[in-house]
């Protein structure tokens, strides 16, 4: 598959700010994209949050991308906090699968794998993901989980929630930065997820120039406080170590931390 590649330049400020879990603000060429926004302190039974909730400045991106329909990625209370004119890019079928998503009808842009959407100076291409993205307990089987390749002054790969799959390289090879899931919110991971070691294999597979671990250490259920440090905080460090062993530079951020692409970064923040 031939892919358009964008070389990182020094003419624009390109940054990634991780707000926790799978929520990040990607700023490139004067355009901002918010991923899988979870902006509150509670998501269903997840009632503990590491660090403060993202502030009001996060709520006015140029676009939002949703990777799949699970409640910790398509979070309706967080979407309701956004500016009412913000385009929300979702997998096709999402509006029919999630009760309440239709209230955002005027903002929804439904996309399929391979589609490209222009937002400001950026091109956003929809990529596959190896994950069951249906809304539970029920959901249409044809609703895909996806990732997004965001191209401007840099190429940023937001993998969403996924396992490693062979075609990942065809879509995201040599990206400037990969936002890669390395954990979850519970004590175990089911199918369709990456742990730190396998996430390191994924970023090595696509030869990412830089990687940031996401989807860990942010939200957890009440009652698991005693296992919090090991189960929830450690995947980021384990990923950074494993990525380095695989030859990929990686930076662990704390919620609210920022990576500026092209600048020299510390090993962790």
C-alpha positions as CSV (number, residue, x, y, z in Angstrom):
1,X,0.0,0.0,0.0
2,X,1.5,3.4,-1.0
3,X,1.3,5.9,1.8
4,X,1.9,9.7,1.6
5,X,4.7,10.6,4.0
6,X,5.2,14.0,5.5
7,X,8.7,15.1,6.7
8,X,9.0,16.8,10.0
9,X,9.9,20.5,9.6
10,X,11.1,23.1,12.0
11,X,8.7,25.7,10.7
12,X,5.8,24.7,12.9
13,X,5.3,23.8,16.5
14,X,4.2,20.1,16.8
15,X,3.2,18.8,20.2
16,X,1.3,16.0,21.9
17,X,-0.2,16.6,25.3
18,X,-1.4,13.5,27.1
19,X,-4.4,14.1,29.4
20,X,-4.6,10.5,30.6
21,X,-6.0,7.2,29.3
22,X,-6.5,7.5,25.5
23,X,-7.1,11.2,25.6
24,X,-4.5,13.5,24.0
25,X,-4.3,16.8,22.2
26,X,-2.2,16.7,19.0
27,X,-1.2,20.2,17.9
28,X,0.3,20.5,14.4
29,X,0.5,23.4,12.0
30,X,-1.9,25.5,14.0
31,X,-4.6,22.8,14.1
32,X,-5.6,20.7,17.2
33,X,-7.1,17.2,17.3
34,X,-8.4,15.7,20.5
35,X,-8.4,11.9,20.8
36,X,-11.0,9.8,22.6
37,X,-11.9,12.5,25.1
38,X,-12.5,11.5,28.7
39,X,-12.6,14.8,30.6
40,X,-14.3,13.9,33.8
41,X,-13.3,12.1,37.0
42,X,-15.7,9.3,36.5
43,X,-16.5,6.8,33.7
44,X,-19.2,4.3,34.8
45,X,-17.6,2.2,37.5
46,X,-14.2,3.8,37.1
47,X,-14.3,6.4,39.9
48,X,-10.7,7.2,40.6
49,X,-8.5,9.4,38.4
50,X,-4.8,10.0,38.5
51,X,-4.2,13.8,38.4
52,X,-6.7,16.5,37.7
53,X,-9.4,16.4,35.0
54,X,-8.4,18.3,31.8
55,X,-9.3,22.0,32.0
56,X,-11.6,24.1,29.9
57,X,-8.8,24.9,27.4
58,X,-8.9,21.3,26.2
59,X,-12.6,21.6,25.1
60,X,-12.1,23.7,22.0
61,X,-10.1,21.5,19.5
62,X,-10.5,21.8,15.8
63,X,-11.7,18.2,15.7
64,X,-12.2,15.1,17.8
65,X,-11.5,11.5,16.7
66,X,-13.1,8.5,18.4
67,X,-11.4,5.2,17.9
68,X,-14.3,2.9,19.0
69,X,-17.4,2.7,21.0
70,X,-16.3,1.4,24.4
71,X,-17.4,3.8,27.2
72,X,-13.9,4.8,28.2
73,X,-13.3,6.0,24.6
74,X,-16.7,7.2,23.4
75,X,-17.8,9.0,26.6
76,X,-20.9,11.0,26.1
77,X,-20.6,13.3,29.2
78,X,-17.2,14.4,28.0
79,X,-18.4,15.0,24.5
80,X,-21.1,17.2,26.0
81,X,-18.4,19.4,27.4
82,X,-16.9,20.3,24.0
83,X,-17.6,23.3,21.9
84,X,-20.8,22.6,20.1
85,X,-19.3,23.3,16.7
86,X,-16.5,20.7,17.0
87,X,-16.5,18.0,14.3
88,X,-16.5,14.5,15.8
89,X,-15.0,11.9,13.6
90,X,-16.4,8.4,14.3
91,X,-16.4,4.9,12.8
92,X,-19.3,4.3,10.4
93,X,-22.3,2.9,12.3
94,X,-21.4,4.6,15.6
95,X,-24.4,6.9,15.7
96,X,-26.8,3.9,15.5
97,X,-24.9,1.9,18.0
98,X,-24.6,4.3,20.9
99,X,-27.8,5.6,22.4
100,X,-27.3,9.4,22.9
101,X,-24.7,9.9,20.2
102,X,-27.4,11.1,17.8
103,X,-27.6,14.4,19.9
104,X,-24.3,15.3,18.2
105,X,-25.7,14.6,14.7
106,X,-24.7,18.0,13.3
107,X,-21.1,17.4,14.4
108,X,-20.7,13.7,13.4
109,X,-18.4,12.7,10.5
110,X,-18.8,9.0,10.0
111,X,-15.8,7.4,8.3
112,X,-14.5,4.0,7.1
113,X,-11.0,2.5,7.1
114,X,-9.0,4.2,4.4
115,X,-11.0,7.5,4.4
116,X,-9.2,10.8,4.7
117,X,-10.7,13.9,6.2
118,X,-9.1,17.4,5.9
119,X,-9.2,19.4,9.1
120,X,-7.4,22.8,8.9
121,X,-3.9,22.1,7.8
122,X,-4.1,18.4,8.6
123,X,-5.0,15.2,6.8
124,X,-6.6,12.6,9.0
125,X,-6.6,9.0,7.6
126,X,-8.6,6.2,9.2
127,X,-6.5,3.1,9.9
128,X,-7.5,-0.4,11.0
129,X,-7.3,-1.6,14.6
130,X,-7.3,-5.2,16.0
131,X,-9.9,-4.7,18.7
132,X,-13.6,-5.4,19.3
133,X,-15.0,-1.9,19.3
134,X,-18.7,-2.6,19.8
135,X,-20.7,-0.9,22.5
136,X,-21.5,-3.4,25.2
137,X,-23.6,-5.2,26.2
138,X,-24.9,-5.0,22.7
139,X,-23.7,-3.4,19.5
140,X,-23.6,-4.0,15.7
141,X,-20.8,-6.3,14.7
142,X,-20.0,-4.2,11.7
143,X,-18.9,-1.2,13.8
144,X,-15.1,-1.2,13.5
145,X,-12.5,-0.1,16.0
146,X,-10.1,2.2,14.2
147,X,-6.9,4.3,14.6
148,X,-6.0,7.5,12.9
149,X,-2.9,8.8,11.1
150,X,-2.7,12.6,11.5
151,X,-0.4,14.3,8.9
152,X,0.7,17.9,8.9
153,X,4.3,19.1,9.7
154,X,4.7,15.7,11.3
155,X,3.0,12.3,11.0
156,X,1.3,11.2,14.2
157,X,-0.2,7.8,14.7
158,X,-3.0,7.5,17.2
159,X,-3.5,3.7,17.4
160,X,-6.7,3.8,19.5
161,X,-7.1,0.5,21.3
162,X,-5.5,-2.4,19.4
163,X,-3.4,-5.5,19.4
164,X,-0.4,-5.8,17.0
165,X,-1.4,-6.7,13.5
166,X,0.8,-7.2,10.4
167,X,-0.8,-4.4,8.4
168,X,0.0,-1.8,11.0
169,X,3.2,-1.2,9.3
170,X,1.5,-0.5,5.9
171,X,-0.5,2.3,7.5
172,X,1.9,3.9,10.0
173,X,5.5,3.1,8.9
174,X,8.2,5.6,10.0
175,X,5.7,7.9,11.7
176,X,7.2,10.7,13.7
177,X,5.4,9.8,16.8
178,X,3.1,6.9,17.8
179,X,0.6,7.1,20.6
180,X,0.4,3.5,21.6
181,X,-1.8,1.7,24.2
182,X,0.2,-0.2,26.8
183,X,-2.3,-1.2,29.4
184,X,-5.9,-0.8,30.6
185,X,-8.0,0.1,33.6
186,X,-8.3,-3.4,35.2
187,X,-5.9,-5.9,36.7
188,X,-5.9,-8.0,33.5
189,X,-6.0,-7.4,29.8
190,X,-8.2,-9.3,27.4
191,X,-7.8,-10.0,23.7
192,X,-7.3,-7.0,21.4
193,X,-5.0,-5.2,23.7
194,X,-1.3,-4.4,23.9
195,X,0.8,-4.9,27.1
196,X,4.1,-3.0,27.4
197,X,6.3,-5.7,25.7
198,X,3.9,-6.2,22.8
199,X,3.4,-2.4,22.4
200,X,7.2,-2.1,22.1
201,X,7.1,-4.8,19.4
202,X,4.4,-2.8,17.6
203,X,6.4,0.5,17.5
204,X,9.5,-1.4,16.4
205,X,7.4,-3.1,13.7
206,X,6.3,0.3,12.3
207,X,9.7,1.8,12.9
208,X,8.2,4.8,14.8
209,X,10.7,7.6,15.4
210,X,9.3,8.3,18.8
211,X,6.6,6.7,20.9
212,X,4.3,7.8,23.8
213,X,2.5,5.2,26.0
214,X,-1.2,5.8,26.5
215,X,-4.2,3.8,27.9
216,X,-2.7,3.1,31.3
217,X,-2.4,4.6,34.8
218,X,-5.3,7.0,34.7
219,X,-8.7,5.4,35.6
220,X,-9.3,2.5,37.9
221,X,-12.3,1.0,39.8
222,X,-13.0,1.6,43.5
223,X,-11.5,-1.2,45.6
224,X,-8.3,-1.7,43.7
225,X,-6.3,1.0,45.4
226,X,-3.9,-1.5,47.0
227,X,-2.7,-2.8,43.6
228,X,-2.7,0.7,42.0
229,X,1.1,1.4,41.9
230,X,2.0,-1.9,40.1
231,X,-1.0,-2.5,38.0
232,X,-1.8,1.0,36.9
233,X,1.4,3.1,37.0
234,X,4.1,0.7,35.9
235,X,3.1,-0.1,32.3
236,X,4.5,3.3,31.0
237,X,8.0,2.7,32.4
238,X,8.0,-0.9,31.3
239,X,7.1,0.2,27.8
240,X,9.8,2.8,27.7
241,X,12.4,0.2,28.7
242,X,11.1,-2.4,26.3
243,X,10.9,0.2,23.4
244,X,14.5,1.3,24.1
245,X,15.6,-2.4,24.0
246,X,13.8,-2.6,20.6
247,X,15.6,0.5,19.3
248,X,12.7,3.0,19.6
249,X,12.9,6.2,21.5
250,X,10.0,6.6,23.9
251,X,8.8,9.1,26.5
252,X,6.5,8.4,29.4
253,X,4.3,11.3,30.2
254,X,2.3,12.0,33.3
255,X,-1.3,13.2,32.7
256,X,-1.0,16.8,31.5
257,X,2.5,16.2,30.3
258,X,3.6,17.4,26.8
259,X,5.9,16.0,24.1
260,X,7.2,18.5,21.6
261,X,8.2,16.7,18.5
262,X,11.7,17.5,17.3
263,X,12.9,18.7,20.7
264,X,15.2,16.5,22.8
265,X,13.1,14.8,25.4
266,X,13.8,13.3,28.8
267,X,13.4,9.6,29.3
268,X,10.2,10.2,31.4
269,X,8.3,13.2,32.7
